[in-house]
């Protein structure tokens, strides 16, 4: 857990200038990206800043020693309601104490996430909340050196830089597999979006497979499709999957509810009986899944609560209160009617 660092212990522009062998004003111009600095000088200053984990303070002088009322938030996507719900919880809790969010969206791109963290830290926010992609070493070094409350959300399986708030994604996958096994299913398949850029979906898939292995079973098939999750991708993938597998006693675990709803649409279009011909299981507990003619079997992730609790962690840290470094909000399996 990074301790809150006073400003005089953080890397300074003077230190950057000294390492780069330039004056402080030249270093300042280089950090601002001005064209008045030669390219070789610019490269030396940038290398020195990176070595020190230095980020410029754009609010220096304007805050006059006062604390920022901004909390930086980096989310991987806003294209579905999952992270919109998290953001709702964050904003609601922060606004109660007079703070507000400044937001960046990484699109599950680790390099873009690192650039966002760098940019957001230049504004010296009061804290930072992120749902990390495959975080780069540079991102984690910057977060550890920031001296700010840093809350990583959604997953608690990996050791956080500071604080983690969420659920065990691996355990969620295990619980779904065990539920399907208890229902008598022995033929299982997995259909997912691009989990190479979504570590939480990958952890759920791994947990699902681990629980099957405990029962002496393996997946009958696994299909991973490029691109972000969507209803359309789920419908397309289900068609492809059923070109390879026979229906009847087959249960498909989808990477999330969006994909599973697409699977239901394919089953309806083909006249397949759910769950007799094809059983479906998702993740997230989205309202669209529960509004289907047969409510989706899924796991509810407590997204608004995760946002609220993450905000509380930032605020409690700012108030000097001790908090647990790992906070598990848990999850709830919804039996539904599709498995």
N, C-alpha and C positions, 0 to 999 in steps of 0.2 A: 504494500500500500504506500503510494508516494506521500510523503509528508508535505504539508503546505509550506512552500518556500517563500521567504520574504524576498521582495524585489532585489535586494542587494546581494542575494546569493544566486540569482538567475544569471545565465550567460548575458553578457552586455555587448553593445556595439563596439565599445573600446577594445574588448578582448578579441572580437572578430577582426578589427582593424589591425591589432598587434600581430596576430597570427598570419594575416594576409600580407603584412608588410606595407600597409597603406595608411593614410591619415584617416581619422574618424569621419571627416566630412566626405571623403572619397568612398569609404565603406557605406555611409548613409546613402549616397547617390546610387551606388551599386545595388543596395537592397531595395531601392525604389524603382529599379529598372530603367534609370535614365540613360539616354543615348550618349551622354557626356563622358561615360566611362569606357575605356578601351576593353575589348573582348577578353584579353588575357587577364586584365585586372579584375574584371567581372567574374571570371572563372575562379580566381584565387579567393575572392571574397565569398562567393557562394560555397566553395569547398570548406572554407574556415567556418562559415555559419552552420553548415551541415555537420561538421565535426563536433561543434559545440552544442548542437541541437538548439541553436539560437533562432528565434522568430522575432521580427520587429514589432514594437508596441505602437500601433497606429493611434491608440487613444492617449498616448503620453501627452501630458499637458492639458488635454480636454477634460479628463476626469478629475484633475487636481487632487489626486490622492483618494478620491471616492471610489467605492466598489461598483463594478459593472452590474447592471441589472439584467444582463443578457445571459442566457444559457444556450450554448451551441449544441445543436442536435444533428447527427449524421444518420440518416436512414438509407437502406438500400433501394427502396422503391416506395412510390405512392400510387402505383397503378391499381392496387386493390385495397380493400378496406382494412387489411391486417395492420399495416403501419399507420394508416389514418386513425385507427382506434388508439394505438399507442400514443400518437401525437395528441389526440384529444385528452387522454389522461394526463400527459405531461403538462400541456398548456393550462388545463383546469387547476391543477395543484400549484404550478408556479405562479399563476396570476393571483392566487390567494395571498401570496407574499410579495406581490409587486414586481415579479420577474417576468420576462418574456423570452420567447424562443427565437433564435436565428437558425435557419434550417439549411442543410445541404443534403443532396440526394446522390448517393454513390453509384447507383445502377449496378450494384454487385461487382464493381470494378475496383480491385485493391489499389491500383495505382491512382485512380481518381479519388478514392477514399483518402489516400495519403495527402493528395493535393488539397482536398477539402479541409482536412485537419490542420494542415499548415496555414491555410488562408484564415480559417476561423480562429485559430490561436493568435493571429496577429491582432485581433480585436480585443484580446485579453478578456474573454468572457468569465463569468463567475464560476462556471463549471461546464463540463462537456458530457453529453449522453450520446451513445452510439450503439447501433446494432451492426457490429462489424461484419464485413465480408471476410475473405481470407487476408487478414491484416498483414501488411508488410512489416518487416523488422523495423523499418524507419518510422512507421506509424506508431508502433508500440514504444519505441524509444522516445518519440516526441511526447506521447501521452504520459510516460513515466517521469519525464523531465519537466512537465508543465507546472507542477506544484498546485494543480487544480483538482477539485473533486471530479473524478472520471468514473462514469457508471456505464458498464456494458450490459446491454439488455437482451432479452429473449432466451439466452442459453446460459446455464450455470455449470456445464460440464468442463469447461476450460478455465484454468486459473486466470482471474482478471488482473489487469494492471492495478486496479484500485478496488472497485466494487462491481459485483455482478448481480443483476436482478432478472429473474425469469424462471424457467423450468428446465428440467433435464430432458432435452430433445431425444436423447438415446432411450431414456426410460419410457417416454411416450411411445416410441416405436415398439419397444418390447411389450408394453401393455396391450397395444393393438393386436400384435401377433398372438399373444396369450388369449385374448378375448376371442379371436377367430378360431383358435384351436379348441377352446371350450365349447364353441358353437358347433364343433364337429368338422370343420374344414381341414382338409389335408392337401388340397391342390391350391397353391398360392402363386401369385405373380405380383410383380411390382411395376408400376408405371409412373415415371417422373419427368419433370422438366430438367434443365441443365443443372445438376447438383454439383458440378465442378466449381460453380461460382456461388453456391448456396450451402454453406457448411451446416446449417441447421437441418435442412432437408436431408443432407447426406447422413447426419448423425441419426435421424429417425430411421432412415433406410437400414443403417448398420445395426441399430437396436432391433429392428424387426427381424432381420436375418439372424441375429444372435439368438433370439428367442426361438426361432424355428430350429436352429441347430441344437438347442437344448432338448427339443422334442424329436431329434433325429431326422429332421426334414430340411429340404432346401427349396429355394424358389424354382418353380417350373419354368419361369421365364422372367427376364427383367428388360424393360425397354426404357431408355433415357432419350428424350428428344431435345434438340437444341432450342435455346430461347427461354424466355421467362414463362412461368406458369400462366395458363389461361383456360377458360372453358373450352375454347376452340381447340387448343392443343390437346386437352384431355379427350375430346371426342375423336380427334384424328388418331391419337395414340391408341385408343381403345380399339378402333377399327383395325389398326395394324397388328395389335396384339392378338386379336381374335382371328386374324388370318393364319396365325401360327398355332393357336391353342383351341381345343374343343371346349364348348361350354358345358355346363352341368357339373355342379359341385366346385366350380372355380371361384376363388375369392381374389379380387385384385385390390391391393393396397396402393393408393395414389399418394403422390408427394404432398398434396394438400386438397382442400375442398374444391377449389376452382377446377382442378383436373378431374376430380371425382364427379362433379356435376356434369362435366362434358361426357364422362363415361355413362352416366344415367341417360343423357340425351341420345347417345348412340344406341343404348339398349332399347329405348322407347321407339326409335326410328326403325330398328330391326325387328321389333316385336318380341324381344327377349324378355323373359320373366325374371324379375329381380325380387328376391335373391335366389330363386330356384335354379335359373340358368346361370346367372352371374351375380355374385355378391360384390358390393362396393364398400370401400372404407377410405375415409379422408383424414384431414387434420385441419384444425383451426376452429371448428364450430361456427362457421359463417351462417348468417341468416338465410342466404340463398339455399344452402344445403338443407336447412330445416324447413324451408318452404316448399320443397319438392313434394309431389303426391305421396311419395314414401320418404319420410325424413331420413337424411343421410346418417349412416353410422360413422362417427368421427370422434375426435378428441378436441375438447374446448380448451383453447389457450386463452388465458385471462389477460387480454391485451390492454384493456383500459387500466386494469389494476397494475400491470407492469409499468405503464407510463406514470401513473400516480406515485407508485412506490419509488421509481427512479428519481422523480422530482423531489420526493421527500428526502431521499439519500443526499442529493446535492444540497438541499436547504439545511439539513441537519449537520452536514459537514461544515457548511459555512457558519453555522451557529456554534461550532466547536464541540458538537456532540459525537460520542463514539457510536459507530454503527457496525453491524456485522458485515464482513466483506463479501459473503455469499448469501443472497436472500431468495429463497425458493417460494414462489407463489403457487406452485403446483399446477395440476391440470385435472380435467374431468372427462372421463370416457362417456360418450353419449351413445347408447346402444342403437338408437335409430331403428329403421326397418329395412335397411338395404343389405344386412348380413345377419 
